[in-house]
């Protein structure tokens, strides 16, 4: 514990010497989460980092999150203590995106009749491709509203990269969904939402057996899960919502109400002291979110101080232009 406190003190001292704002995602380790100036989920962090008066943003999270800050605020200098890559975001790149469009065309859907929506858990190049095709970014909390707006266009929705979020939204809205590489061309042609076959490895850990176990052991327990979970799990949950929405839901429950939560461990164990459980028989830690250490934060700050910056995030101008358009469409849809 002394080592943690010593490192946190070093970081505080360096932060006070530099024009830096430290931001950390909810899934970061406790000791990293505690030294952040701003905490939250991915889009919230990008928006608040953009509004920060600091020249430097030190982002404790995964790669696409640092990119989001750079897209929304190109004038900021963004560094990451560890450029960890979200496994889901790595499942799709611009080549796989193009292949998905071709798969829909092969199923008999014209390219001009395709409207892509990308989950924010994707790289800048994919966001740019979506922007060029007239599409939008969405978050787990805004996916329903964004797709409601998109469906009004009369086009087929190509949803990337998380099939579970796409399928869950389709179920909640009473729409048909199909998954590229799993369902037939006929099913793809008939679907309202065509999903890319990506997923979150952490949220795949939560199963119906886990739900059954907790309901049997604790009669009356509430089940709250993230929409990146399997649709079968979401269908039997008492609450399905984004990271921020789960926090709000759990905090709204009476203290004596037991709740099992299906999302990343670091967030769950910080929610409440009592009557809150992780909906899994294993510890659901995101391996890439947990790569960042206090040593990484300190070393990155020291590098900024010396002028020998490490892990700075760069995005080319054209990619910034089109990915920003996709992000701004989301903001416009949410304001309507």
N, C-alpha and C positions, 0 to 999 in steps of 0.2 A: 504493500500500500504506500510505503514511503516513496518508492520509485515513481509511482503514479503521481503523487502530490508534487514531487520535485519537478517532474516533466511538465505538469500543468502550470507550475509557477514560472518555469522557463518560457513556456509558450505565452503566458500572460505578459511577461516582461517584453518579449519580442514584439508582441501584438501592440503594446503601448508605444513602442519605438517606431512602428511602421504604420503606413496608411493602408491597413488590411482589415477586412471583415471576414470572419470565419463562419461558414455556414455548414450545417450537418443534417443529413437526412435522419428520419426517425429510426432507421434500421442500424445506425452506427452503434458501436460499443459504447457503454455508459461513460467511460473515461474520456472518449472523444466527444460524445454528445454534450458532456458537461462544460467543455471549454468553448463551445460555439456561441457566437453572438446571435445567430438566427438559426432556428430549427423548424422543421416542417417536412411536408412531402415534396416531391420533385418539382412540380410547377410552382407551388407556393414559394419555394426557395429561390427559383429563378427570378420570379417577379420581385420578391423582396430584395434580392441581391442587386437587381437592376436599379432599384430605388436607393440603394446605399450610396452614401457620399464618398466611399473609399475608392481609391484608384485600383486596389487589388482585392479580388475575391479569392479566398482560399476555400475550395469546395470539397467537403468530406462526403463522398458519395461514389457514384459510378460514372463512367465516361460520358454518357449521353446527357447527364445532368449538368456537367460543366459546359458542354456544348450549348445547352439551352440558354445559359447565362450569356455566352458569347454571341448567340444569335439575337437575343433580345437587347443586348447592350454591347455592341461591337467595340465601343470605346473603352470598356473595362478590360483590365488584364486579369485573366483567370488562370489560376494554378490549382493543381490537385495533389494532395500529399501522396496519393496512389491513384494512378489512372486505371482503376479496376473496371472491368467491362461486364455489364449486365448480361447474363447468359441469354436471356430472351432477346435483347437487342442484337446480340451477335448472330441470332438465328436468321436474321434477314439483312440483306444488303441491297444495293441498287440492282445487282444482277438477279437476285431472287425475286425482287419486286417486279422486274420486267418479265420474268418467267411466270409470275402469278397472273399478270395481265394477259400473257399469251395463253395460259391455261383457260382463262375465262373466254377468250376469243375462240379457242378450240371447242369450247362447249356451246358456241353459237351466239355469244354476246358480243356486240360491236364495241370497239374501244371507246367510241364517243358516248356509249351508254353505260360506261363504268365510272363511278365516282369513288375514289379511294379515301379512306380514313385511316390514319395511323395513330396508334396508341403512342403516348409520349415516350414510352420505353422503346425507342428506336433511334438509330443514328441520324446525324444531320443530313446525310446524302439521301436517305429514305424520305425524310420529311420534305426535302427539296423536290424529289420526284412527285410526291403527293401534291405539293403546292403547284407544280407545273400542270398537273392534270385537273386543277380546280378543286382539289380536296382540302381536308382539314386535319389538324391534330385533335386528339381528345385525351382526356384523363379518365381514370376509373370513375371519378365522381361526376364527370360531365358527359360520359359516353352516351347515355340515353338521350339527353337533350341534343347532342350533336347529331346523332343518327336520326332522331325525329326530324330535324331540319333537313338532313341529307336525303331522307326518303321522299320528301316532298318534291325533290327534283325529278322523280320518276325513274331515276337511274338505279342500276344494281350497285350495291355497296361492296367494295373490296376492303375488308378489314384486316389490317396487319398490325403487329405480328402475332398477337395473343388470341388463339382460337377460343379459349375459355371465356374471356371477356366478351368476345363477339357473340358466342353462343348464348351466354347468360343474358346479354342485352336483347338478343332476338327473342328469347323465351319470355322475358319480362314485357316485351312489346307485342307479343303475339305474332311474331314474324318467323318466316322460314329461314333456316341457316344451312349452309353446307361447308365442308372443309376440303380445300384443294389437296389432292393426293390421297384422300380417304374416300370421298363420295364420288359418285358417277358424274359424267358430263351432264346427264339429264337432271340430276339433283342440283348441280351447280346452276344450270340454266333456270331452274324453277325457284331457286332461293332468292330471298330479298337481300340477305347478307352473306357474302362469300368470304370465308375466313381462311387466312393463312395458317398453316399448321405449326405455330409457335406456342410456347408455354413458359410459365415460370416454374423452375424446378423446385423451389421452396413451397409454393402453394399447391403443387401436385402431391405433396406429402400428406395432405389432409384427406381422409377417406370416409366413406359411409360407415365403416367399422368403427372409426374414431367417434363419430357422432353417436352411434348406437351404444358404445361403451360408456360415454359420459352421461347419456340420458338414462341408462340403466343404473349407473352408480349414483347419480345425483338427480333424483326425480325433481322436475320443475326447473332444471338448469336451462339457461338461454344459450343458444349457439349463434355466434357472430363470426362471419367469414368475409374475406376479401373476394371480389368478383373475378380474380385470377384463379380461384379454386375451380375444381371440376364442376360442371353444371349439376351433376347428381348431388353433390354436397351443398351447393347453393340452394337447390330446390327445397331441401329439408331444413335449412337454417332459419332462425328467427329474425336474423338481420344480415343483410348483404350490403357492404359499403366500402368506400375507399379507406385508406389509412386514417385520414382526418375524421371521416364519418364514423369509423369504428371507435376512435378515441372518444368522440362526443357521445356515442351511444352507450358505451360502457360507463362513462362518468355520470350518465343520466340515470343509471340503475340504482335502486336502493342498495346500501352497503351490504345487506345480508343476502342479496340476490346473487346466486352463483352464475358464472358465465364462462364458457369455453370459447376461446378466440382462435380463429384459423388465419394467422398471419405470422410474420417474422418474429422470432423469439425476443429480440432486444426491445421491440416495441411492447410486446405483451407483458413482459415482466415489470415494465415501468408503469403500467396502467393503474393498478390498485394494489394495496398491500394484501387484501384478503379476498377470497371467493372468486379469484380470476385464474383460469387455467389455460394452458396451451393445448389446443385441440390436436394433439399428436402424441404417439408413443415414443417418438424420437424428438430431439431438439432441433426445431426448424430454423436454423441460422442460415442467412444468405452468405455463402462463402466469399463472394466478391465485395459485398458491403462490409464484411468483417476483415478485409485485408488492411484497411487503414489503421495505423497505430499512432500513439502519441509521439513516438520517435519520428515517424514520417511527417507529422505536422510540424514538429520542431525543426527538422532538417530542411523542410521546404521554406519555412520562415527565415531560417538562417541564410539560405540561398538567395532569397529576395533581398535580405539585408546586404549581402555581399555583392549583389548585382549579377550573380551567376545563377540565374533562375533555372529551376528544374520543373519538369512536368507542366509547362505552360500549355494552355489549350488554344489552338489556332483552327479557324474555319475559313475557307476561301470565300471571297466576296460573292460569287454567284450562288454558292450553296447557302450563304447567309441570306441572300435576297429571297430565294424561293422557299426556304424553310421558315423564314420569318413570315412570309405570306400565309403559309399553312397554319402557323401559330396564331397569327392575327385574325384569321377567319374564325378560329375557335372562339377568341375573345368577342368577336362581333356576334356570333351565334348566341353566345351566353348572355349578351346584353339585350338581345331582341325580346 
